[in-house]
Amino acid sequence: MQIYRILISLLIITSLFTCNTQISKLHTKASQNPFNEAKSFFDIFEFEIVFPLEPTEEAFFDLPKVALMVESGYFFSNDQGSEIYRYHQDGSFDRTIARKGTGPGEIHKVSFAARIYNNKIGFWDLYKGSILVFHSDGTFEYELDIKDKLSPFRMIATGASFAWPEEETLILGNVTALDQPNIQALSLKLKRDDKNNISIARIDKVLCVKETNYDLELGSKINSTLTQVGPRFWLGNEYVSSFALLDPAKQGNPAKFRMIQFPEALTPEDYETLDPNDRRARFRLINLKGTVFNIMPLDPFVFVQVGALGFVPFDQSGNQLAEKRIKCHVSALADTYKDTALFVTTRKGIQKLEIHFNFELFEESPYDIGDDDQPYLVRMRLKEKFRKP
């Protein structure tokens, strides 16, 4: 009997120790998550540099339609996406690299930009259904007519999101397939002929499918969020708070969208009582509850903008790090690169930030003309504790 009591006591002690150890690990894990205490972008990022873009008689815009950072500078379109400009790292104007037109290297309306294979830049022209390829110094190389290349496959290039990680692999985030209306994203294999012209060798893989009932009830929408994170590609949903992880190298069924968990997320149930013709109600759902507006990869985290109110953090494997949105009050996020976030706002917007934070952001610049609508570049960098996984 004594031995029995001793064994029972040991079991109780062991169970308590195991339970306390597990609770301790959970508390440690929670305390190590720096996003738990973050309430806004300014708890995560610090201002690195703020400067105006050089005004010229050639470049006119307040807020660019697309923007992209590279090692040597910045690419911006104008507000309409009908011209593309290149600026040096200090904000000085380099040149206009694409003007409105229908010829080679000319654009009608760019709506998406991405860093692609071999350190090149690709711009999607919404009206031409083409991708225009430039070198990082702004030199035009060639234009790939996706609309024309897809027609033999009974598909329409609706754009605008794409990724081009390798010269022979092109990923489209949004197509309309006449034979398979549920296709959302696919990868293509490209080839060049003896004259170096590109053609589509084959449809490599359907990467993601969609719920077609949204298109039927609400009308089709162009997906504008596709971002490479490591070997995979993250695709945002245009209808609910969800995204899909696309892996061209993985065999098996197409990826499914996964819901983002936070209070008042936009779910399919929100559409059950929605009048499809009530545009104001739809606008509120998209902006307040939120579809995916942007996906911004950083080292080592990924922030998914859900609606107009903020960003939800994930690790690079797609695991959600906080069940809340982290608010951002700068302006529309333009681009991210390594551990840097790029915003473009106006001079008036910089003044509002100064009042909000009660410190000076303006520095002397030969390009500051004192115009409230002059575009300013705001570059922010992850704080030290957020730079580690």
N, C-alpha and C positions, 0 to 999 in steps of 0.2 A: 504493500500500500504506500509506503514511504517513497519507494522508487517511482511509483505511478504519479504521486504528487509532484516529485521533482521534474519528471518529464513534462507534465502539464505546465508547470511554471516556466520551464525552458521554452516551450512552444509559444506561450503568451509573450515572453520577453522577446523571442525571435520575431514574432509577428509585429509587435510594437516597434521594434528596431527597423524592420523592413518598411513598415508604414511611414515612420518618421523620416527614413532615408528617402523614400519616394516623394514625400511632401517637401522635404528639403531640396530635392533636385528640381521640383516644379517651381519653388520659390526662387531658386538660383537662376533657373532658365528665364523666369519672368523678369527678374531683376537685371539680367544681362541683356534683355531686349531694350535697346535705347528708344524704340518707338513708343513704348508705353507712356512715357511722360511728354512726348512731343505733341503739341497742340497746333502748331502752324509750321509752314515751310522755314520760317526764320529760327525755329528750334533745331533744324536739321542742316540748313545751309548758312553760310556766311558770305557777305559781299566780298568779292574778289576785286572787281574793277567795274567802273561805270564811266562810259564816255559817249559823246555824240558821234553820229555818223556824218562824215563830211557832206555838206550840201553842195549839189552841183546843178547846173541847168539841165543835165542829162537824166538824173535819177530823181523820181518823184514818188514818194510813198510815206504814209504815216505808220501803218502796221503792215508788214509783209504778208502775202498769202502763204509763202513757204520760206523757210530759213534753214541754213545748214552750216555747221562749223566744220572746218578742216584745219590741219596743222598750220597752214600758211595764211588763213584768213577766213572770210565769211561769204556765203552766197545768200542773196535776198532777192525775192521778186517784189514787184510793186503790189499795191493793194488788190488789183484786179488779176494779178498773175500773168499779165501780158508782156512783161519784160523781166529779164533776170540780170542782176548786177553782182559784181564781185568787189569786195572790200578787203583791204589789207588788215593785218592784226590790230593796228592802232586805230582803225576806223576810217582811215583815208580811202578815198574812192579810187578803185583801180580802173574799171571800165564796164560798159554794158556788154554782156556776152551773148544775149539773145534778145531780139526784138520781135514785135508782132508781125506775123506773115505766114505764108504757106510753104516757103522754100526750105531747103536743108538748113538746119540750125536755127530756123525761125519758129516761133511759138504762137499759139492762139490763146491758151489759158492753162498755165501749169497749176496743178492742185496737190502735188505730192513730190517730195524729194528724198533721196536716200544716198548714203555712201555705198558704193557697190564694189565689184571685184577690181583688183589691181589699183586700189586707191583712187578710183574714178568716182564721178558724181552722175547720178541719173535723175532726170526730171520727167514726171508724167504729164503729158499734155492731154487734158480732159477732152477737148474737142477733136483733136487729131487722132486720139487713140494710140499714141506713140510714146516711146521713151527716148529722150534725147540724152546722149552720153557726152560728158565733158571730162577733160583732165582736171586735176585739182588746181591747175594754174588758170583755168577758165577757157582753155582751148577746146573748141568743139571737135568731136571725133566722128560720130555718126548718129543716125536716127533709126530706131527699130520700130516699124509699123506693126504693132501688135494686133490691131484690128484686122489688117490684111492677112497676117500669118495665122490667125485663129479661124478664119472663115472656112477653110477646108474641113475643120473639125466640128462645124455647125455650132460654133461658140462666138459670143460677142464680147469684146474687151470693154467692160464697163468701168474699169479702174476703181479707185485711183491708186490703191496701195500695191506695192510690189517690193520684192527683195531680189537681189542679183548677186548672190555670194560667190559664185564661180562663173567664169565666162560661158560655160556650157549649161548652166542651171539657172533658170528664171522662175521665180515664184510669184504668182498673181493672187492677191488677196480677195479679189472680187471679179467673177466672170458670170455671164449668163449663158448657160448651156441649153440649147433648144431641146436636146434629147434627154437631158438629166437636169431638170430645173432646180433640184436641191443642192447642186454643187455650189460651194462657197469659195473655196480656194484650191489651187492645184499647182503642181510643179511641172515645168516644161524642160525638155532636153533640146538644146540648140546645136546646130552645126553650121559650118561655113563651107561654101563651095570654092571652086578654083579661083573665082574672082573676089573671094573674101566676103561675099554676101551671106547674111545670116538667114537661115530658114529654121522652122521648127521640125526637129527630127521626129518627135513623138510627145504625146501627153504622158509624162512620167508617172504621175500619181495624183489621185484626188486626195487632198490633204485634210479637207474639212467640208462638212455638209451643213445645211441650214434648215430651219423650220420655214417651209414655204408659205405657211398660213399668214405669217406677218406680211410678206410681200402682197399676198392676195387681199388682205384686209386694209393695210396701211399704205400700200404702194412700195415699190422697190427703192432701196437707199444704197448709196455708194459707200462702201467701206473705206475709211481713210486711216485705219490704224493697223499697221503691220510692221513689226520691229524684230530684228534679230537679237537674240539673247543667247550667247554661247552657240551651240550647234542647232538650237531650235529657233522657231519663229513664232512670236506671240501675235495673235490676231484678236482685236477687240470686237465686241458685238454691238451692232447698231440699234438693237431693239431693247435689250435688257442688260442688267449689270453682270456681264460675264465675259470670258475670253477663252480662247483655245490655244493649246500649245501644239504647233505643227512641227513634225519631224520628218523631213523628206527621206532620211536614211532608214527609218523604221518601217518594217513590214507590218501588214495587218490592216484593220479597219480605219477609216478616216477619224480624225480627232473630234471629240465632242466638246462643246462649250461647257465651261465650269462656272458656277455662280460665285460671285464675290460676296463675302459675308460681312455685312455691316448693317446697322439699324436703318430701316427704311430703304433698303436696296430695291431697285426696279426689277420686278419679277413678272413672269407671264400672267399671274393672277391680276396684276394691275390693269391688264388690257381687257379683262373679261367684262367689265362694266363701262369701258371707255367707248364713247361715240367716235368712230373713225373720222368723222367730219369735224370734230371739235378740236381745232388746231391749237387753241390756247391750252386745253387740258393736256394734249400731247407734248406741247412745249414745256409745260411744267414737269411732266414725268421725265422727259429727257434731260432737263437741266437740273432739277432739284433732286429727284431720286437718282437718275443718271444712267445713261448708256456710257460706253467707253469712249471718251474724247481723245485720249492720248495714252501712249505707252512709252515711258522714258527709262531706258536702261542706264544704269550707273554702275560703277565699281564700288561695292559688290552687290548692290540692291537694284530692284526694279520698282518703279512707281507707276501705278496705273491710275490715270485720271478718270474718275467716275462722275459724270455730270459736271456742272460748273462750280461745285463747292469744294473739291479737293482731291487728294491722291491717296490711294491705298498701297501700303508697302508689301512687297513680296521678296523672297530670296530668288536666286537665279534658277532654282529648280521648280518654281511655281508655287511654293508654300507661302500662304498669307501670314504676314508678321504682325498684323494688328487689325482688329475688327472695327476699324473706324477710318474716317477720312481725315487726312491732314490738310488743313486749309492753306490756301496760297493767295496772297493779296498783291502780288507784284503786277502781273499782266498775263496775257496768254503766253504759255510756255512755247518757246520757239524750237529748241533742240537740246539734246544732252549729248555729252561726249566724255568718256572716261568718268571723272568725278566732278564734272562741271555741268551746270545747267545754264542755258542761255535764254534770256528774256529780252524782248524788244518792247519798249514803251515810249511814251512821248516825254518831252521836257517837263510838261505839266505833271505827268505821272511821277517823275523823279522828285518834284517838289512835294507831292503828297506823301511819298515815302519818307522824305526828310522830316516832315511834320509828324508822321506816325512814329518814327524812331527817335526823333529829337537829336539827330546828328547830321552832319553835312555829308552829302554824297557827291555834290558837284566839285569838280576839279577844273583848274584852268585848262582850256583846250582851244586851239586855233580854229576848231570847227564849230564851236558853240556860237550860234547867231542870235540866241535869245528868243527864238520863236517857240511858243508853247507846243506847237505840233511837230517840232523837229524830232525825228526818231533817235532814241538813245538805246544803246546796248547795255544790258545789265548781265554781268557774268557772276554767277554764284558758285561756291565750291562747298562740297560736303565738309561738315565739321569733323574733327579728328575721330571722335568716337563712332561716327557713322561710316568711316572708311574701311572698317574691318568687318568681316562676315560674322 
